[in-house]
Every structure is written in C-alpha cells, then in structure tokens.
Amino acid sequence: MQMSLTMTPLISSIVMRDDGGTGAGFWLVLIFLVAGAIVLGAICWDIVGAWIRRTRGRNWPTVSGVIDVVSVAFMEDDSLIPAQKASFDQPYYQATLTYIYHYPEEQMGDYSRDFANKDDANSWANSYKGETVKVHVDPRDPTRSVLREEDL
C-alpha cells in the first residue's frame, strides 16, 4: 500500500500531537490495532476452518457411494472480509455433488467446491455424475458423512 506524500504528514501530525490527554493520536492507534486484530482473527479462522475440513472424517470407516445429483448455483459473497475461495465482493459459482450411500440404510450427503467461472463449475460437477466415490461415515451417527477432496 503506497501513501501519498500529503497523507504521511497529516497522519504523523495526528499521531504525534500531544494535547495533554487522550487525543486523536491515541484513538487512531487504537482503531488501527482493533482493525488489525479483526483481520488477523479472520485469517486465523479461515486457516483453522480449512484444517478442520481437511482432517474431518479421516479416521471414520468408508463405504462406497454414488454421485447422484450435481448442481451449480450462483453465489454472492457479501462478507466484509475476503475468503480464500473468492476475491473480495465478487460473485462465484458453487458446484455441489450430492451422493447416496448405505450405512446400514440409504443416506445422503453432499460436497461443494467454489469456482469463479460458471463453465468451470459445470464441467467439474458434470465430470462426477454417476461416479462411485469413497464416503467416510461417522460410526456414531451414520447420517453424518464426508466426501474428502483426496478421495475424488
């Protein structure tokens, strides 16, 4: 980020001004610290969430499943903080694979991936229609399952 030459003296005069109390410089620094903490928290939240998604269901038993339904939906990213999947404030396409598995009765689950381009999302989703996949099933709750990215 590059500041203009006129902004630098303005910011430094606000920060360096000492009016004997808690002046504008204090509040400016406090606002920057809070904003930095929020951004850092969001980054950490994304990292932890990605780690949980990668490891979830890793040790659950596996059964065969079949990709039964594929779909692509247009999504708008209304978040204030850019996510890893899409650029800030840009719409994206979510491709969803819906699979059927038996454990011990028929169950259903889904797996989604985000794309910037609708054609790419359709192409990816349609390439899995009717395919047999390895589904990780929660042994304590057979209605919970995970289709892991490395199993596709």
C-alpha positions as CSV (number, residue, x, y, z in Angstrom):
1,M,0.0,0.0,0.0
2,Q,1.5,3.3,-1.0
3,M,0.6,6.5,0.7
4,S,0.6,9.9,-1.0
5,L,3.1,12.5,0.2
6,T,0.4,14.7,1.6
7,M,-1.2,11.9,3.7
8,T,2.0,11.0,5.5
9,P,2.5,14.4,7.2
10,L,-1.2,14.5,8.1
11,I,-1.2,11.1,9.8
12,S,2.1,11.8,11.6
13,S,0.8,15.2,12.9
14,I,-2.3,13.4,14.3
15,V,-0.3,10.6,15.9
16,M,2.4,12.9,17.3
17,R,0.1,15.7,18.6
18,D,0.1,15.8,22.4
19,D,-2.7,17.8,23.9
20,G,-2.2,16.6,27.4
21,G,-4.9,13.9,27.3
22,T,-6.1,11.0,25.2
23,G,-6.2,12.8,21.9
24,A,-6.8,11.8,18.3
25,G,-3.5,10.0,18.1
26,F,-4.4,7.6,20.8
27,W,-7.8,6.8,19.1
28,L,-6.2,6.5,15.7
29,V,-3.7,3.9,17.0
30,L,-6.5,2.1,18.9
31,I,-8.6,1.9,15.8
32,F,-5.7,0.5,13.8
33,L,-5.0,-2.1,16.5
34,V,-8.6,-3.2,16.6
35,A,-8.9,-3.4,12.8
36,G,-5.6,-5.4,12.7
37,A,-6.9,-7.8,15.4
38,I,-10.1,-8.3,13.4
39,V,-8.3,-9.1,10.2
40,L,-5.8,-11.4,12.0
41,G,-8.7,-13.2,13.7
42,A,-10.5,-13.7,10.3
43,I,-7.3,-15.1,8.8
44,C,-6.8,-17.5,11.7
45,W,-10.5,-18.5,11.5
46,D,-10.1,-19.4,7.8
47,I,-6.9,-21.4,8.5
48,V,-8.4,-23.4,11.3
49,G,-11.6,-24.0,9.3
50,A,-9.6,-25.3,6.4
51,W,-7.6,-27.6,8.7
52,I,-10.8,-29.0,10.2
53,R,-12.3,-29.6,6.7
54,R,-9.1,-31.4,5.6
55,T,-9.0,-33.7,8.7
56,R,-12.7,-34.3,9.5
57,G,-13.7,-37.8,8.9
58,R,-10.2,-39.0,8.2
59,N,-10.4,-42.0,10.6
60,W,-14.1,-42.8,10.0
61,P,-15.0,-46.1,8.2
62,T,-15.5,-45.8,4.5
63,V,-18.3,-47.1,2.3
64,S,-19.0,-46.8,-1.4
65,G,-21.3,-44.1,-2.6
66,V,-22.6,-42.8,-5.9
67,I,-22.8,-39.2,-7.1
68,D,-26.5,-39.0,-7.8
69,V,-27.2,-35.3,-8.4
70,V,-24.9,-32.4,-9.5
71,S,-25.8,-28.8,-9.4
72,V,-24.2,-25.3,-9.8
73,A,-25.5,-22.2,-8.0
74,F,-24.7,-18.6,-8.4
75,M,-23.5,-17.2,-5.0
76,E,-22.8,-13.6,-4.0
77,D,-20.1,-13.0,-1.5
78,D,-21.5,-10.4,0.9
79,S,-18.9,-10.8,3.6
80,L,-16.7,-7.9,4.7
81,I,-13.6,-10.0,4.8
82,P,-12.4,-11.7,1.6
83,A,-12.4,-15.5,1.9
84,Q,-9.9,-17.9,0.3
85,K,-12.4,-19.1,-2.2
86,A,-13.3,-15.9,-4.0
87,S,-12.0,-12.4,-4.4
88,F,-13.4,-9.6,-2.3
89,D,-17.1,-8.8,-3.1
90,Q,-17.1,-10.9,-6.2
91,P,-19.8,-13.4,-7.0
92,Y,-18.8,-17.0,-7.5
93,Y,-20.4,-20.3,-8.5
94,Q,-20.8,-23.2,-6.1
95,A,-20.8,-26.7,-7.6
96,T,-22.4,-29.3,-5.4
97,L,-22.1,-33.1,-5.7
98,T,-24.9,-35.0,-3.9
99,Y,-24.1,-38.6,-3.1
100,I,-26.0,-41.6,-1.9
101,Y,-24.5,-44.3,0.4
102,H,-25.8,-47.2,2.5
103,Y,-24.7,-47.4,6.2
104,P,-26.8,-49.5,7.1
105,E,-29.8,-47.7,5.4
106,E,-29.7,-45.4,2.5
107,Q,-28.2,-42.0,3.4
108,M,-27.4,-38.8,1.5
109,G,-24.6,-36.2,1.7
110,D,-23.1,-33.5,-0.3
111,Y,-19.7,-32.0,-1.2
112,S,-19.2,-28.4,-2.6
113,R,-16.5,-26.6,-4.3
114,D,-16.4,-22.9,-5.4
115,F,-15.4,-21.6,-8.8
116,A,-15.0,-18.1,-10.3
117,N,-16.4,-19.3,-13.7
118,K,-19.8,-21.0,-14.3
119,D,-18.4,-23.1,-17.1
120,D,-15.6,-24.5,-15.0
121,A,-18.1,-25.3,-12.2
122,N,-20.5,-27.1,-14.6
123,S,-17.6,-29.0,-16.2
124,W,-16.2,-30.1,-12.8
125,A,-19.6,-31.2,-11.4
126,N,-20.7,-33.0,-14.6
127,S,-17.5,-35.0,-14.7
128,Y,-18.5,-36.7,-11.4
129,K,-22.2,-37.5,-12.3
130,G,-22.8,-41.3,-11.7
131,E,-19.3,-41.9,-10.4
132,T,-18.6,-44.2,-7.4
133,V,-16.8,-42.5,-4.6
134,K,-15.4,-43.4,-1.2
135,V,-17.6,-41.9,1.6
136,H,-16.3,-41.5,5.2
137,V,-19.2,-42.2,7.6
138,D,-19.4,-41.2,11.3
139,P,-19.7,-44.5,13.2
140,R,-21.7,-42.8,16.0
141,D,-24.1,-41.1,13.6
142,P,-24.5,-42.7,10.1
143,T,-26.4,-39.7,8.8
144,R,-23.1,-37.7,9.1
145,S,-20.7,-38.3,6.3
146,V,-17.8,-36.7,4.5
147,L,-16.6,-36.9,0.9
148,R,-13.0,-35.9,1.2
149,E,-11.2,-34.0,-1.6
150,E,-8.4,-36.5,-1.9
151,D,-11.0,-39.3,-2.4
152,L,-12.4,-37.7,-5.6
